[in-house]
Amino acid sequence: MINEQFEKEKEKITPNNGFNLVGIDYFGDPEGQLYLIEHFDMYQDALDAKKNRTNPDEYLVLYKGAGGEYLSR
């Protein structure tokens, strides 16, 4: 159930265009674990921003694929 809620959160915060860098609040409510850090037009900019964070594993880059699927890295 928790994974299902997390996937719904990812869908809600994934942009239709571009890339969102989001943080993960592991101790937060399952319906509010993700929070927006910054939106980027280019994937490389979002990936660089994630890599420059203190703990890159606590952040995701969210985006929609060509087929409309919700992707993260």
Secondary structure in CASP SS format (residue, H / E / C, confidence):
PFRMAT SS
TARGET T0000
AUTHOR 0000-0000-0000
METHOD secondary structure of the structure
MODEL  1
M C 1.00
I H 1.00
N H 1.00
E H 1.00
Q H 1.00
F H 1.00
E H 1.00
K H 1.00
E H 1.00
K H 1.00
E H 1.00
K H 1.00
I H 1.00
T C 1.00
P C 1.00
N C 1.00
N C 1.00
G C 1.00
F E 1.00
N E 1.00
L E 1.00
V E 1.00
G E 1.00
I E 1.00
D C 1.00
Y C 1.00
F C 1.00
G C 1.00
D C 1.00
P C 1.00
E C 1.00
G C 1.00
Q C 1.00
L E 1.00
Y E 1.00
L E 1.00
I E 1.00
E E 1.00
H E 1.00
F E 1.00
D C 1.00
M C 1.00
Y H 1.00
Q H 1.00
D H 1.00
A H 1.00
L H 1.00
D H 1.00
A H 1.00
K H 1.00
K H 1.00
N C 1.00
R C 1.00
T C 1.00
N C 1.00
P H 1.00
D H 1.00
E H 1.00
Y E 1.00
L E 1.00
V E 1.00
L E 1.00
Y E 1.00
K E 1.00
G C 1.00
A C 1.00
G C 1.00
G C 1.00
E C 1.00
Y E 1.00
L E 1.00
S E 1.00
R C 1.00
END
